[in-house]
């Protein structure tokens, strides 16, 4: 079993609610969005029609997933007027808040992979197979090339999110298999493997939000006590070190890596309040570094 509990110091200093603030807000967002999609077909309350690929909210707001739209375009099918409006809205949104905010604030697979990580820590499971982080980009490229070659939106054949939506409405069936497979893979085979190594959706959104202004920052990095809890909870821990440790001459405290999911867990678990949300432009090097 694992010894020290991740975030225990933050809970002791800040209280359980503050030490899980951003996690709770993300869960409200994820399950709230899923509930809005299900209210129509299950309860006849049509606030949102459709799914995360394309939806129509309150009969006036269209939203289109740009990754699915790009695959469709590769097959020769282009969105019509409402689809283009929805595509523009989503692209602008994630250009501003960070593309991978989709992964941590919207995607319903995220609670599954987070649960696998939680159990992995509690069970003290160590070690995993190795896959390069750029594997997801190769898969992204293959889905686009494959869609062009076959005339089929390939990712939708195995997309866990779409399978979940259909399963919750019509009966989960094979969707359970996909979600159990993702959970087991992250639990026993590879820590953070699905989102961090395989999922092309995260890869696409990381490219979309590469230059987004909203970022996690470590403005109080001098207060860091090297507890390592932020690295333990981060789904992309490689993004933290440059900003937290100021690696490289004049490196500021803002996490600029495209794969940061803006989940806020590093903010939650830090007992020293090293991290906070901010803007990429507020990124001065420390006085000591400038000297």
C-alpha positions as CSV (number, residue, x, y, z in Angstrom):
1,X,0.0,0.0,0.0
2,X,1.1,3.6,-0.6
3,X,2.5,5.4,2.4
4,X,1.9,9.2,2.3
5,X,-1.5,10.2,0.9
6,X,-1.3,12.7,-1.9
7,X,-2.6,16.1,-0.9
8,X,-2.8,15.2,2.9
9,X,-0.7,18.3,3.8
10,X,-3.0,20.5,1.7
11,X,-6.1,19.1,3.5
12,X,-4.5,19.7,6.9
13,X,-3.5,23.3,6.0
14,X,-6.4,24.5,3.8
15,X,-9.3,22.1,4.8
16,X,-10.8,19.4,2.6
17,X,-13.0,21.7,0.6
18,X,-10.3,24.1,-0.5
19,X,-7.9,21.2,-1.1
20,X,-10.4,19.8,-3.6
21,X,-12.0,23.0,-4.9
22,X,-11.0,22.6,-8.6
23,X,-11.6,18.9,-8.6
24,X,-15.2,19.4,-7.3
25,X,-15.8,22.1,-9.9
26,X,-14.6,19.9,-12.7
27,X,-16.8,17.1,-11.6
28,X,-19.8,19.4,-11.5
29,X,-18.9,20.6,-15.0
30,X,-18.4,17.1,-16.4
31,X,-21.6,15.5,-14.9
32,X,-23.6,18.7,-15.4
33,X,-22.8,18.7,-19.1
34,X,-23.6,14.9,-19.4
35,X,-26.9,15.4,-17.5
36,X,-28.0,18.2,-19.9
37,X,-27.5,15.9,-22.9
38,X,-29.4,13.1,-21.2
39,X,-32.4,15.2,-20.0
40,X,-34.0,15.2,-23.4
41,X,-34.0,11.6,-24.4
42,X,-34.5,10.3,-20.9
43,X,-36.9,12.9,-19.4
44,X,-38.2,14.8,-22.3
45,X,-36.6,18.1,-21.2
46,X,-34.8,19.3,-24.3
47,X,-32.3,21.9,-23.1
48,X,-29.6,20.4,-25.2
49,X,-30.1,18.2,-28.3
50,X,-27.4,16.0,-29.8
51,X,-24.0,15.0,-28.2
52,X,-20.5,16.3,-27.8
53,X,-19.9,16.0,-31.5
54,X,-22.7,18.4,-32.4
55,X,-25.3,19.9,-30.2
56,X,-28.0,22.5,-30.3
57,X,-28.8,24.3,-27.0
58,X,-32.1,26.0,-26.3
59,X,-32.9,25.9,-30.0
60,X,-30.4,28.7,-30.9
61,X,-26.8,27.8,-29.9
62,X,-25.0,25.3,-32.1
63,X,-21.8,23.7,-31.0
64,X,-19.6,21.5,-33.2
65,X,-16.6,19.4,-32.2
66,X,-13.7,20.6,-34.5
67,X,-11.9,17.2,-34.4
68,X,-14.9,15.4,-35.7
69,X,-15.6,18.2,-38.2
70,X,-12.0,17.9,-39.4
71,X,-12.3,14.1,-39.9
72,X,-15.6,14.7,-41.7
73,X,-13.9,17.2,-43.9
74,X,-11.2,14.6,-44.8
75,X,-14.0,12.4,-46.1
76,X,-15.3,15.3,-48.3
77,X,-18.2,16.3,-46.0
78,X,-18.2,19.8,-44.8
79,X,-20.5,21.4,-42.2
80,X,-23.4,23.6,-43.3
81,X,-24.1,27.0,-41.9
82,X,-25.1,26.0,-38.3
83,X,-22.3,23.5,-38.1
84,X,-19.8,26.2,-39.2
85,X,-21.2,28.6,-36.6
86,X,-20.9,25.9,-33.9
87,X,-17.4,25.1,-35.1
88,X,-16.3,28.7,-34.9
89,X,-17.7,29.1,-31.3
90,X,-15.9,26.0,-30.0
91,X,-12.6,26.9,-31.7
92,X,-12.6,30.4,-30.2
93,X,-13.6,29.0,-26.8
94,X,-10.6,26.6,-26.6
95,X,-8.2,29.0,-28.2
96,X,-9.0,31.2,-25.2
97,X,-9.2,28.7,-22.3
98,X,-6.8,26.1,-23.5
99,X,-7.6,23.2,-25.8
100,X,-7.0,20.5,-23.2
101,X,-9.5,22.1,-20.8
102,X,-11.9,19.9,-22.8
103,X,-10.1,16.8,-21.3
104,X,-10.4,18.0,-17.7
105,X,-13.7,20.0,-17.7
106,X,-15.9,18.3,-20.3
107,X,-14.8,14.8,-21.3
108,X,-16.7,12.1,-19.3
109,X,-13.8,9.6,-19.7
110,X,-11.7,11.8,-17.4
111,X,-13.5,10.6,-14.1
112,X,-12.8,7.0,-15.2
113,X,-9.1,7.6,-15.7
114,X,-8.9,9.7,-12.5
115,X,-10.6,6.8,-10.6
116,X,-8.0,4.4,-12.0
117,X,-5.2,6.7,-10.8
118,X,-6.8,6.9,-7.4
119,X,-7.1,3.1,-7.0
120,X,-3.6,2.7,-8.4
121,X,-2.3,5.0,-5.6
122,X,-4.3,3.3,-2.9
123,X,-3.2,-0.2,-4.0
124,X,0.4,0.9,-4.3
125,X,0.8,-0.3,-7.9
126,X,4.1,0.6,-9.3
127,X,5.7,0.4,-12.7
128,X,4.0,0.3,-16.1
129,X,4.7,-0.3,-19.8
130,X,6.2,2.6,-21.7
131,X,4.7,4.4,-24.7
132,X,6.1,7.7,-25.9
133,X,3.8,10.7,-25.3
134,X,3.8,11.5,-29.0
135,X,2.0,8.2,-29.7
136,X,-1.3,10.1,-29.4
137,X,-0.2,12.4,-32.2
138,X,0.6,9.5,-34.5
139,X,-2.9,8.1,-33.7
140,X,-4.3,11.6,-34.4
141,X,-2.6,11.6,-37.8
142,X,-3.7,8.1,-38.6
143,X,-7.4,8.9,-37.8
144,X,-7.3,11.9,-40.2
145,X,-5.4,10.0,-42.9
146,X,-7.7,6.9,-42.4
147,X,-10.8,9.1,-42.6
148,X,-9.6,10.5,-45.9
149,X,-8.7,7.0,-47.3
150,X,-11.9,5.3,-46.2
151,X,-14.5,8.0,-46.3
152,X,-15.5,7.2,-42.7
153,X,-15.0,9.3,-39.6
154,X,-12.8,6.6,-38.1
155,X,-12.5,7.8,-34.5
156,X,-16.3,7.6,-34.1
157,X,-16.1,3.8,-34.6
158,X,-14.4,3.5,-31.2
159,X,-14.8,6.8,-29.5
160,X,-15.6,6.1,-25.8
161,X,-17.4,9.4,-25.3
162,X,-19.9,8.7,-28.2
163,X,-20.3,5.1,-27.0
164,X,-21.1,6.3,-23.5
165,X,-23.8,8.8,-24.8
166,X,-25.4,6.1,-26.9
167,X,-25.1,3.5,-24.2
168,X,-26.8,5.7,-21.5
169,X,-29.7,6.3,-23.8
170,X,-30.1,2.9,-25.5
171,X,-28.4,0.6,-23.0
172,X,-24.7,0.5,-22.3
173,X,-24.0,-2.9,-23.9
174,X,-20.5,-2.8,-25.4
175,X,-19.9,0.7,-24.0
176,X,-19.2,-1.0,-20.7
177,X,-16.4,-3.0,-22.3
178,X,-14.7,0.2,-23.6
179,X,-14.9,2.0,-20.3
180,X,-13.7,-1.1,-18.3
181,X,-10.9,-1.5,-20.8
182,X,-9.8,2.2,-20.3
183,X,-10.0,1.8,-16.5
184,X,-8.1,-1.5,-16.4
185,X,-5.4,-0.1,-18.8
186,X,-4.7,2.9,-16.6
187,X,-4.9,0.9,-13.4
188,X,-2.7,-2.1,-14.2
189,X,-0.9,-1.5,-17.5
190,X,0.1,2.1,-17.7
191,X,-0.4,5.1,-15.3
192,X,-2.3,7.9,-17.1
193,X,-1.9,5.8,-20.3
194,X,-5.1,6.5,-22.1
195,X,-5.2,10.3,-21.8
196,X,-1.5,10.8,-21.7
197,X,-0.3,8.4,-24.4
198,X,-3.2,7.2,-26.6
199,X,-6.2,9.5,-26.9
200,X,-6.1,11.5,-30.2
201,X,-8.8,13.9,-28.9
202,X,-6.4,15.3,-26.3
203,X,-3.7,15.5,-28.9
204,X,-5.9,17.5,-31.2
205,X,-7.1,19.9,-28.5
206,X,-3.5,20.4,-27.3
207,X,-2.7,21.7,-30.8
208,X,-5.9,23.9,-30.9
209,X,-5.1,25.6,-27.5
210,X,-1.4,25.8,-27.8
211,X,-1.3,29.6,-27.5
212,X,-4.3,30.1,-25.2
213,X,-4.0,33.0,-22.7
214,X,-5.5,31.2,-19.7
215,X,-2.8,29.3,-17.9
216,X,-1.8,27.7,-14.6
217,X,1.1,29.6,-13.1
218,X,3.5,29.1,-10.1
219,X,3.9,32.7,-9.0
220,X,4.9,31.6,-5.4
221,X,7.3,29.0,-6.6
222,X,10.0,30.1,-4.1
223,X,7.7,28.7,-1.4
224,X,7.8,25.2,-2.9
225,X,8.8,22.6,-0.3
226,X,9.4,19.8,-2.9
227,X,6.6,17.6,-1.5
228,X,6.0,16.4,-5.1
229,X,2.2,16.2,-4.7
230,X,1.6,18.4,-7.7
231,X,3.6,16.0,-9.9
232,X,1.7,13.1,-8.5
233,X,-1.8,14.4,-9.3
234,X,-1.0,16.1,-12.6
235,X,-2.1,14.1,-15.6
236,X,0.8,15.6,-17.6
237,X,3.5,16.0,-14.9
238,X,6.2,16.8,-17.4
239,X,4.6,20.3,-17.9
240,X,5.2,21.4,-14.3
241,X,9.0,21.4,-13.8
242,X,10.1,24.2,-16.2
243,X,7.7,26.7,-14.6
244,X,8.0,25.5,-11.0
245,X,11.8,25.2,-11.0
246,X,12.6,28.0,-13.5
247,X,14.6,25.6,-15.6
248,X,16.4,27.6,-18.3
249,X,17.7,31.1,-18.2
250,X,14.9,33.6,-17.5
251,X,12.1,31.0,-17.4
252,X,8.9,32.5,-15.9
253,X,6.4,30.8,-13.6
254,X,3.6,30.3,-16.2
255,X,3.1,26.7,-17.5
256,X,3.2,27.2,-21.2
257,X,3.1,23.6,-22.4
258,X,0.3,22.8,-24.7
259,X,-0.6,19.6,-22.9
260,X,-1.4,21.2,-19.6
261,X,-5.1,20.4,-19.1
262,X,-5.8,23.5,-16.9
263,X,-7.4,21.0,-14.4
264,X,-6.3,23.0,-11.3
265,X,-5.3,19.9,-9.3
266,X,-1.8,21.3,-8.7
267,X,-3.5,24.3,-7.1
268,X,-5.7,22.1,-4.9
269,X,-3.0,19.8,-3.5
270,X,-0.3,22.5,-2.8
271,X,-0.3,23.4,0.9
272,X,1.9,26.4,0.1
273,X,-0.4,28.0,-2.5
274,X,2.4,28.0,-5.1
275,X,0.0,27.7,-8.0
276,X,-2.9,29.7,-9.3
277,X,-4.7,30.4,-12.6
278,X,-3.4,33.4,-14.5
279,X,-2.5,34.6,-18.0
280,X,0.4,33.5,-20.2
281,X,1.5,37.2,-20.6
282,X,2.1,37.6,-16.9
283,X,5.3,35.6,-17.0
284,X,8.2,37.5,-15.5
285,X,11.4,35.7,-14.5
286,X,12.3,36.1,-10.8
287,X,14.7,38.8,-9.7
288,X,17.3,36.3,-8.9
289,X,17.0,34.7,-12.4
290,X,17.3,38.1,-14.1
291,X,20.5,38.8,-12.2
